[in-house]
Amino acid sequence: MTAPLIEGLYREGEPIADTAAPKVPIETMWTQRKFDAQLVNPTNRRKLDVIIVGTGLAGASAGATLGEAGYNVKSFCYQDSPRRAHSIAAQGGINAAKNYKGDGDSIYRLFYDTTKGGDYRSRETNTYRLAEVSADIIDQCVAQGVPFAREYGGLLDNRSFGGVQVSRTFYARGQTGQQLLIGAYQALERQIGAGTVKMYARHEMLELIVVDGKARGIIARDMVSGEIQTHLADAVVLATGGYGNVYFLSTNAMGCNVTASWRAHRKGAYFANPCYTQIHPTCIPVSGDHQSKLTLMSESLRNDGRIWVPKRREDCEKDPREIPEEDRDYYLERLYPSFGNLVPRDIASRQAKNMCDEGRGVGPKVGDFRRGVYLDFKEAIGRLGEDAVRAKYGNLFDMYKQITGEDPYQVPMRIYPAVHYTMGGLWVDYDLQATIPGLFVAGEANFSDHGANRLGASALMQGLADGYFVLPNTIRDYLASGPYEPIDEQHPAVVEAQDAVEGRIATLLGINGDRTVDSFHKELGHIMWEYCGMERTEEGLRKAIDLIRSLREEFWRNVRVLGAADTLNQSLEKAGRVADFLELGELMCIDALHRRESCGGHFRAESQTEDGEALRHDDEFLYVGAWAWGGDNSEPILHKELLEYEAIELKQRSYK
C-alpha cells in the first residue's frame, strides 16, 4: 500500500535506526565496536578491492590507511592531483581535546560543545566518538611532520574558535588545511609507490554499480579522453565533500559538486538532513553579478578582530576610521557577552544579516543594500603590535588586500556571510555505512557528526578522524565476509549502469538549446539563496520548489552543451553536475519546508524566540530526516531516525 502524499510533496516511510553502535555506555562504545568488528588477516587483505572516491582529508587518509593495511585500493579524484582537493583551502585550524592550555577542556567538553553547537540535531554516539578520536589525530599529524604553530618553548599552540570557551584549536598559521592535506597526501603517495593504491586523477564518478543490493563499483569518466570506464571492487567509499555549490556562489572550489553522492542516492542511499547548510559569517562580501565564487576569511580572525557596524545609518558611508568608539555597535559583544565575537557561525551570520537588514550595513551597495559589517583589528594591533598580528594572520591579511585592494592593517576588513559547508549528507550508521551495504561515506559527504550547525575547526577533525581511525576499523567488519562473488563488465547491473551514463551524456549533448549551463546554475543559486538561505519561510520554500521544477524542465529542454563526449569537455562536466544540483535543490527545499522549526543553520522565520533566536520543537522534530529517492516521476520518501540523548541534557541553546 502506497503511503499518503503529505503536503503534495513527499511520502513518509518506515522509521530507520542505527543498529551498528554497541549497547554499552558511550565512554566505552568505540572501544567495544573496534573489538567486535571482525578481523581480516593480512593474506586475505591482498584479495580485497576497495574503491575510494575523493582525495581530500577523508579520502586521502582512508586510502593511505587501507593501503598500508594491505588492501588493494583504487583512488579517484577529478582534480589533476590529490593535492588539489578542496580540503587544501581550509584555513583556521583543527580541534582536539588535548587540554594543553589547562583551561578545563576534555573529551566530554568537546562532545558537549559539538552537540550544543549543532543545536542537538546530531547523533550523540557518533559525535562522542569524534571527540574521543580527536587527540589521536594531532599525534598522527605531528608524526607526519605537519608544522603546527608552537609557543616559544616549543609546545603546540592553541587558539579559540566559535561556540566554545576553551582554546583547543591547533593550527598552522592560516594554512591548516593545506598542511594537513600535504601530510595525508604524502602518506597516500607512499602507498601509491608501494603498489597498494592505484591513483586515477582526472576521473569523475558518474554512477554507482549496485549488484544484488550491494555496492560493487563505479562508472567513471576519464575527463581528458572522455572514455567511460567500469571499475569494480568489494566495497566503495565516498569521500567527496559537500554540496554548497548548489547555491552557485559559495566558498567552495568551483569544481565541488554533489554528483557522486546524488548518484548513490538515486541507487538507494538515503540522503539525510539536506536542508542543514552552513553560512559562514566571515567571508569577503559579494561585489557584483560578475562573481563565480566567494572567498573565506578564517574564523580564527574572530579571536582578535572585533565585529561592528555604525550605530546610525547616516554613518555607513563614512570612512570607518572617522567613526568614534561611542558611535560603533559591537553587536555580538553586546548581545552575547559570554561568547562575544566567538559565537557559533549560524548565530554570527544571522546577526550580520539583521544589522544589514536594519540599514546599518557597510561597503558599496550591491543592488539596494550594503551587505557588509566591519572586522576590526585596531585594538589587537594596539595590544599585541603589528608584528604579532602579522605572524598569526599575515597570509589572510595579504589575501584580503589582494582581493579588495584595502589594507586591513590600516582599515577594518569588510565581511559578510556566505555558503561554506553542508551538515547534511548521505545517511550512515555508526560504522559509516550507508543504506546500501558495501557503500561507506566519510567526511563532509556524510551527515552524522555536526547536527544542524558545525562548529569551526571541526571539519578537518571529522575528515581525518573518519579516514585515519574510524573507517579502517569499521569497513573490515564488512570486508571480512569477502572477497565477494566475482563480477565482470558483462554483468547486467554493470551494463545497465554504463548504458545509463552514456545515455545521459548523449542526451545532454543532443539538446542543443539556447542557454548556457552556467546561466542555469546561477539562476538556481539565486533561488536557493533567496528562499532556502539564511532565513526560510513556508511561502518562500513553496515558491522555490515551483521555480526549481520549472527551471529543471527548461534545463532538459533548452540547455546548450558544447563540444563532444570523447574529449576534454568542461561544459559537459558542468552540465551533469548542475543537473544533479537541480534535483538536490528541490529536495533541500522540501526538507526545509517539512521541518517547521528553527535549529542551527536552518532558520524558519515562523519559529523564533521573542529576541529572534532559533526556536526548536523537540516534541515534533527530534529526528534525522533521511530521504529515499522515490523515482524520476515520484515523490521522495521520508524515513525518520529518532535522536536519543542519554549522555547529554537536551535544552535550548544559549550563548548569552
C-alpha positions in Angstrom: 0.0 0.0 0.0 1.4 3.4 -1.0 1.8 5.9 1.8 -0.3 9.0 1.6 1.1 12.1 0.0 2.0 14.8 2.5 1.6 18.5 1.6 1.6 17.3 -2.0 5.3 16.9 -1.9 6.5 13.7 -0.1 5.5 10.5 1.5 6.6 9.0 4.8 8.2 5.6 5.1 9.2 3.3 7.9 11.5 4.6 10.7 15.2 4.0 10.4 17.7 3.3 13.2 21.4 2.9 13.7 21.9 -0.7 14.7 25.7 -0.8 14.4 26.5 1.0 17.7 27.1 -1.4 20.6 24.6 -1.2 23.5 27.2 -0.1 26.1 28.0 3.2 27.8 29.1 5.9 25.4 32.5 6.1 27.0 33.4 2.5 26.0 31.3 2.3 22.9 34.1 2.9 20.3 36.5 0.5 22.1 33.8 -2.2 22.1 32.9 -1.7 18.5 36.6 -2.0 17.4 36.8 -5.2 19.3 33.5 -6.6 18.0 34.4 -5.8 14.3 35.6 -8.9 12.5 39.2 -9.0 11.5 40.7 -9.7 8.1 44.1 -11.5 8.1 46.9 -9.9 6.1 46.8 -12.6 3.4 43.1 -12.1 2.7 43.5 -8.3 2.6 45.5 -8.7 -0.6 42.5 -10.4 -2.2 40.1 -7.5 -1.4 39.5 -4.4 -3.5 38.2 -1.1 -2.2 37.3 2.0 -4.3 37.7 5.4 -2.7 36.2 8.4 -4.5 37.7 11.7 -3.3 41.2 12.6 -2.1 40.6 15.3 0.4 41.4 14.8 4.1 38.9 11.9 4.5 39.6 10.2 1.2 43.4 10.6 1.2 43.8 9.5 4.8 41.4 6.5 4.2 43.3 5.5 1.1 46.7 5.7 2.8 45.5 3.8 5.9 43.7 1.0 3.9 46.6 0.7 1.5 49.1 0.4 4.4 46.9 -2.3 5.9 47.3 -4.3 2.7 44.0 -3.9 0.8 44.0 -3.2 -3.0 42.8 0.4 -3.2 41.7 2.4 -6.2 41.6 6.1 -5.5 39.7 8.6 -7.7 39.7 12.4 -8.0 38.6 14.8 -10.6 41.5 17.1 -10.0 44.8 16.7 -11.7 46.4 15.8 -8.3 45.1 14.7 -4.9 46.8 17.8 -3.5 44.2 20.0 -5.3 41.3 18.6 -3.2 39.2 21.4 -1.6 40.5 20.4 1.9 43.6 22.4 1.0 41.5 25.7 1.2 40.7 25.2 5.0 42.4 28.0 6.9 41.9 28.3 10.6 42.6 25.0 12.4 41.6 21.6 13.7 40.0 20.8 17.1 41.3 18.3 19.5 40.6 17.6 23.2 44.2 17.8 24.4 43.7 20.4 27.1 47.2 21.8 26.5 46.1 25.2 27.9 44.8 23.7 31.1 41.5 25.6 30.7 39.1 22.8 31.5 38.9 21.0 28.2 38.2 17.3 27.9 36.7 14.7 25.6 33.3 15.2 27.2 33.5 19.0 26.8 34.4 18.8 23.1 31.5 16.3 22.7 29.2 18.7 24.6 30.3 21.8 22.6 29.9 20.0 19.3 26.4 18.7 20.2 25.2 22.0 21.6 26.8 23.9 18.6 24.8 21.6 16.3 21.6 22.6 18.2 21.0 19.0 19.4 20.4 17.6 16.0 23.4 15.2 15.7 23.6 11.6 16.6 25.3 11.7 20.0 27.2 8.3 19.6 29.0 9.5 16.5 29.7 12.9 18.0 31.2 11.4 21.1 33.5 9.2 19.1 34.7 12.2 17.1 35.7 13.9 20.3 37.3 10.7 21.6 39.4 10.2 18.5 40.4 13.9 18.1 43.6 13.7 20.2 44.9 10.8 18.2 44.7 12.9 15.0 47.1 15.5 16.4 49.7 12.8 17.3 49.3 11.3 13.8 49.9 14.6 12.1 52.8 15.7 14.2 54.4 12.3 13.5 54.0 13.1 9.8 55.7 16.4 10.2 52.7 18.7 9.9 54.1 22.1 11.0 51.6 23.1 13.7 52.2 26.5 15.3 54.2 26.3 18.5 54.7 28.5 21.5 58.1 30.0 22.3 59.0 27.0 24.4 58.3 24.5 21.6 54.9 23.2 22.8 52.0 23.1 20.3 49.9 26.3 20.4 46.1 26.6 20.5 43.6 29.2 19.8 39.8 29.5 20.1 37.0 29.1 17.6 33.3 29.9 17.8 30.9 28.3 20.2 33.5 27.4 22.9 35.1 28.9 25.9 38.4 27.0 25.8 41.4 27.0 23.4 41.5 23.6 21.6 42.2 24.6 18.0 45.6 23.5 16.6 46.7 25.5 13.6 49.4 26.1 11.0 49.1 29.9 10.6 46.1 30.4 8.1 47.0 27.3 6.1 46.0 24.4 8.3 44.0 22.5 5.6 46.9 22.8 3.2 49.5 21.4 5.7 47.2 18.6 6.9 46.4 17.6 3.3 50.1 17.5 2.4 50.5 15.1 5.3 47.7 12.9 4.1 48.9 13.2 0.5 52.4 12.1 1.3 51.0 9.1 3.2 48.8 8.3 0.2 51.7 8.7 -2.3 53.8 6.4 -0.2 51.2 3.7 -0.7 51.0 4.5 -4.4 54.7 4.0 -4.6 54.3 0.7 -2.7 51.7 -0.5 -5.2 48.8 -0.9 -2.7 47.0 2.2 -4.1 46.3 2.9 -7.7 45.6 6.5 -8.4 43.1 7.7 -11.0 43.4 11.5 -11.3 41.2 13.5 -13.7 38.4 10.9 -13.4 34.9 11.7 -12.3 32.4 9.2 -10.8 29.1 9.3 -12.7 27.3 6.2 -11.4 27.4 3.7 -8.6 27.2 0.0 -9.5 24.9 -2.0 -7.3 24.8 -5.8 -7.7 22.4 -7.9 -5.6 21.8 -4.9 -3.3 25.5 -4.3 -2.6 27.8 -1.5 -3.8 30.3 -3.2 -6.1 31.9 -0.5 -8.2 31.6 2.8 -10.1 31.3 4.1 -13.6 33.8 6.9 -14.1 34.6 9.2 -17.0 38.2 9.9 -17.9 38.0 13.7 -18.1 40.9 14.0 -20.6 39.9 11.4 -23.1 36.2 11.1 -22.4 36.4 7.4 -22.0 33.7 5.8 -19.9 35.3 3.2 -17.6 34.0 0.5 -15.3 35.8 -0.1 -12.0 34.7 -3.0 -9.8 35.5 -3.7 -6.1 34.3 -5.4 -2.9 33.4 -2.1 -1.3 33.0 1.6 -2.3 33.9 4.6 -0.1 32.6 8.1 -1.0 34.7 10.9 0.5 33.5 13.6 -2.0 32.8 16.5 0.2 29.7 18.8 0.5 27.1 20.3 -1.9 27.4 24.0 -1.1 27.8 24.9 -4.7 24.1 24.3 -5.2 24.0 28.0 -4.3 26.3 28.8 -7.2 28.2 31.4 -5.0 30.0 29.8 -2.1 33.4 29.5 -0.6 33.8 26.0 -2.2 36.1 25.4 -5.1 34.2 25.7 -8.3 34.5 22.0 -9.1 32.9 20.9 -5.9 29.7 19.0 -6.6 27.2 16.5 -5.4 27.2 14.1 -8.3 28.9 11.1 -6.6 26.6 11.3 -3.5 23.5 12.0 -5.7 24.1 9.1 -8.0 24.4 6.9 -4.9 21.2 8.4 -3.5 19.3 7.6 -6.7 20.5 4.0 -6.4 19.1 3.6 -2.8 21.3 5.5 -0.4 19.3 7.8 1.9 20.1 11.5 1.9 19.9 12.9 5.5 19.0 16.4 6.5 19.8 18.1 3.2 18.4 21.5 4.4 21.2 21.8 7.0 23.6 24.1 5.4 26.2 26.4 7.0 26.5 30.1 6.2 30.0 31.2 7.3 30.0 34.7 8.9 33.5 35.9 7.8 33.7 36.0 4.1 34.6 38.8 1.7 31.3 40.3 0.6 29.7 39.9 -2.8 30.8 42.7 -5.1 28.5 42.2 -8.1 27.0 39.8 -10.6 30.3 39.0 -12.2 31.5 36.7 -9.5 31.6 33.0 -9.8 32.8 32.2 -6.2 33.3 33.8 -2.8 36.4 33.9 -0.5 36.5 32.8 3.1 38.3 34.8 5.8 39.2 32.3 8.5 37.1 32.2 11.7 40.3 32.4 13.6 40.3 36.1 12.8 37.5 36.5 15.4 40.0 35.7 18.1 41.4 39.2 17.8 39.2 41.0 15.4 36.1 42.8 16.7 32.9 42.9 14.6 30.9 46.1 14.5 28.6 48.3 12.5 27.8 52.0 12.9 25.0 52.8 15.4 23.5 55.3 12.9 22.6 54.7 9.3 23.9 58.0 8.2 27.4 56.9 9.3 27.5 53.9 7.0 29.1 55.8 4.1 31.9 57.3 6.3 35.4 56.1 6.4 35.3 53.7 9.4 38.4 55.3 10.9 36.4 58.5 11.3 33.6 56.9 13.3 34.4 57.3 17.1 34.1 54.4 19.5 30.9 55.7 21.0 29.2 55.6 17.6 30.1 51.9 16.9 27.9 49.0 17.8 29.9 45.9 18.7 26.7 44.0 18.4 28.0 40.4 19.1 29.7 41.6 22.3 26.5 43.4 23.2 24.1 40.6 22.5 26.3 37.6 23.6 28.6 38.9 26.4 29.7 35.3 27.5 31.0 34.4 24.0 31.2 37.8 22.3 32.7 37.6 18.8 33.2 33.8 19.2 29.5 32.8 19.0 28.8 29.9 16.6 28.6 30.5 12.9 24.9 30.4 12.4 24.3 33.0 15.1 27.1 35.3 13.9 25.7 35.1 10.3 22.1 35.8 11.2 23.1 38.8 13.3 25.2 40.2 10.5 22.2 39.8 8.2 20.0 41.5 10.8 22.3 44.5 11.0 22.3 44.9 7.3 18.5 44.5 7.1 18.3 47.4 9.6 20.1 49.5 7.1 23.4 49.6 9.0 25.4 47.5 6.6 28.7 49.0 5.2 30.6 49.0 2.0 29.4 49.6 -1.6 25.7 48.9 -2.4 25.0 45.7 -4.3 21.5 46.2 -5.6 19.7 48.2 -3.0 21.6 47.1 0.1 25.0 47.4 1.7 26.0 43.8 2.5 28.9 44.0 4.9 30.0 44.5 8.5 33.4 45.5 9.9 36.0 43.1 11.3 38.4 45.5 13.0 42.0 44.7 14.3 42.9 48.2 15.6 42.6 47.1 19.2 44.5 43.9 18.6 47.3 45.8 16.8 47.5 48.2 19.7 47.6 45.4 22.3 49.9 42.9 20.5 51.7 45.0 18.0 51.5 44.7 14.2 54.3 42.2 14.0 52.5 39.8 16.3 49.2 40.1 14.3 51.2 39.6 11.1 52.8 36.4 12.5 49.3 35.0 13.3 47.3 36.2 10.4 49.7 37.6 7.8 48.7 35.3 4.8 45.0 36.0 5.5 45.6 39.8 5.6 47.6 39.6 2.4 44.9 37.6 0.6 42.3 40.2 1.7 44.4 43.0 0.4 44.9 41.3 -3.0 41.2 40.8 -3.5 39.8 44.0 -2.2 42.7 46.5 -2.6 42.3 47.6 1.0 45.0 47.2 3.7 43.4 45.5 6.8 46.3 46.7 9.0 45.0 50.3 8.3 41.3 49.9 7.6 38.8 47.4 9.1 38.0 44.3 6.9 34.5 44.1 5.5 32.9 40.7 5.8 29.5 39.1 5.2 28.1 35.6 5.5 28.4 33.1 2.6 27.6 29.5 2.0 30.5 27.4 3.3 29.7 23.9 4.5 26.9 21.4 4.5 26.0 19.4 7.5 23.5 17.2 5.6 24.8 14.3 3.5 24.3 10.6 2.9 22.9 8.8 5.9 25.3 6.4 7.6 25.3 4.2 10.7 27.9 4.1 13.4 30.1 2.1 11.0 29.8 4.9 8.4 27.9 2.5 6.1 25.1 3.9 4.0 21.7 2.2 3.5 23.4 0.3 0.5 25.5 -2.5 2.0 29.2 -2.1 1.0 28.9 1.7 0.5 30.7 3.7 3.1 30.7 7.5 3.3 33.4 9.6 5.1 33.9 13.3 5.9 31.6 16.1 4.8 29.8 13.7 2.5 28.0 12.0 5.4 25.6 13.7 7.8 26.4 12.2 11.2 28.6 14.4 13.4 27.5 18.1 13.3 23.8 18.2 13.5 22.3 21.5 12.3 25.4 23.6 12.6 29.1 22.7 12.5 31.5 24.4 14.9 34.6 26.0 13.4 37.7 23.8 13.0 35.6 20.6 13.2 35.5 19.7 9.5 39.2 18.9 9.4 38.8 16.9 12.6 36.0 14.8 11.2 37.7 14.2 7.8 40.9 12.9 9.4 39.0 11.0 12.2 36.9 9.2 9.6 39.8 8.4 7.3 42.6 7.5 9.7 40.8 5.9 12.6 37.1 5.2 12.1 36.6 3.8 8.6 39.6 1.4 8.7 38.2 -0.2 11.8 34.6 -0.5 10.6 35.0 -1.4 6.9 36.9 -4.5 7.9 33.8 -5.9 9.6 32.1 -5.8 6.2 35.2 -6.9 4.2 35.7 -9.9 6.5 32.8 -11.6 4.6 34.6 -11.1 1.3 36.0 -11.5 -1.2 32.5 -11.3 -2.7 31.4 -13.2 -5.7 33.4 -12.0 -8.7 31.5 -10.0 -11.3 32.7 -8.8 -14.7 31.8 -5.9 -17.0 29.2 -8.1 -18.8 27.0 -8.4 -15.6 23.6 -7.0 -16.3 23.8 -4.4 -13.5 27.2 -3.2 -14.8 25.9 -2.9 -18.3 22.8 -1.1 -17.1 24.9 1.4 -15.2 27.2 2.1 -18.1 24.3 2.4 -20.5 22.7 4.9 -18.2 25.8 7.1 -18.1 26.3 7.0 -21.8 22.6 7.7 -22.4 22.7 10.7 -20.1 25.8 12.2 -21.8 24.2 11.7 -25.2 21.0 13.4 -24.0 22.9 16.4 -22.6 24.9 16.9 -25.8 21.9 16.4 -28.0 19.6 19.1 -26.5 21.4 21.9 -28.3 19.3 24.7 -26.7 19.9 28.4 -26.2 21.1 28.7 -22.6 24.5 28.0 -21.1 24.9 25.6 -18.2 26.3 28.5 -16.1 23.1 30.6 -16.6 21.0 27.7 -15.2 23.4 27.2 -12.3 23.4 30.9 -11.4 19.6 31.1 -11.5 19.3 28.0 -9.3 21.8 29.6 -6.9 19.7 32.8 -6.7 16.6 30.8 -5.9 18.3 28.8 -3.2 19.9 31.8 -1.6 16.7 33.9 -1.6 14.4 31.2 -0.3 16.5 28.4 1.3 19.4 30.5 2.6 19.9 32.2 6.0 16.1 32.7 6.6 13.4 30.4 5.3 9.6 30.7 5.3 6.8 28.4 4.2 5.7 30.8 1.4 9.3 31.2 0.1 10.1 27.5 0.2 6.9 26.6 -1.7 7.7 29.3 -4.3 11.3 27.9 -4.6 10.1 24.4 -5.2 7.9 25.6 -8.1 10.7 27.7 -9.5 13.2 24.9 -9.3 10.8 22.5 -11.1 10.2 24.9 -13.9 14.0 25.6 -14.2 14.7 21.9 -14.3 12.2 21.4 -17.0 13.7 24.2 -19.0 17.2 22.8 -18.4 16.4 19.5 -20.1 14.7 21.3 -22.9 16.9 24.3 -23.6 20.5 23.8 -22.2 23.3 24.1 -24.7 26.3 21.8 -24.0 29.1 22.5 -26.5 31.8 20.0 -27.6 31.9 16.2 -27.8 31.8 13.3 -25.4 35.1 11.7 -26.5 37.4 14.5 -25.4 38.1 17.1 -22.7 34.8 18.9 -22.2 34.3 21.1 -19.2 30.8 22.2 -20.5 29.7 18.6 -20.3 31.2 18.1 -16.8 29.3 21.2 -15.6 26.0 20.1 -17.2 26.0 16.8 -15.4 26.7 18.5 -12.1 24.1 21.2 -12.5 21.5 18.5 -13.5 22.1 16.8 -10.1 22.1 20.2 -8.3 18.6 20.9 -9.7 17.3 17.7 -8.2 19.1 18.2 -4.9 17.8 21.8 -4.6 14.2 20.7 -4.7 14.9 18.0 -2.0 16.6 20.7 0.2 13.6 22.9 -0.1 11.1 20.0 0.7 13.2 19.1 3.7 13.3 22.7 4.9 9.6 23.0 4.4 8.7 19.9 6.3 10.9 20.8 9.3 8.7 23.5 10.8 11.3 24.5 13.4 14.5 26.5 13.6 17.7 24.8 14.6 21.2 25.8 13.9 21.7 26.8 10.3 18.1 26.0 9.4 16.2 29.1 10.5 12.4 29.2 9.9 11.1 32.7 10.4 7.9 31.3 11.8 9.8 29.6 14.6 11.9 32.1 16.7 12.0 33.3 20.2 11.0 36.8 21.3 14.5 38.1 20.8 14.9 36.5 17.4 16.9 33.3 18.3 16.2 29.9 16.7 13.4 28.0 18.4 13.4 24.2 18.2 10.4 22.0 18.6 11.8 18.8 20.1 8.4 17.3 20.6 7.9 17.1 16.8 11.3 17.2 15.2 13.8 15.4 17.3 14.9 13.2 14.5 17.1 12.8 11.5 15.2 13.3 8.2 16.6 10.5 5.9 15.2 10.8 2.4 14.9 7.9 -0.1 14.7 8.5 -3.8 11.2 8.0 -5.0 11.9 7.8 -8.7 12.1 10.2 -11.6 8.4 10.9 -11.5 7.6 10.1 -7.9 7.9 11.9 -4.6 10.8 11.4 -2.1 10.1 9.2 0.9 11.0 10.4 4.4 12.4 8.0 6.9 12.9 9.3 10.5 15.7 8.3 12.7 14.7 9.3 16.3 17.5 11.1 18.2 18.1 9.9 21.7 20.2 11.9 24.2 21.4 9.9 27.2 24.9 11.3 27.8 23.9 15.0 27.5 20.9 17.1 28.6 18.6 18.3 25.8 17.9 22.0 26.2 17.5 25.2 24.2 20.9 26.7 23.2 22.1 30.0 24.8 25.3 31.8 24.2 24.4 34.9 26.0 
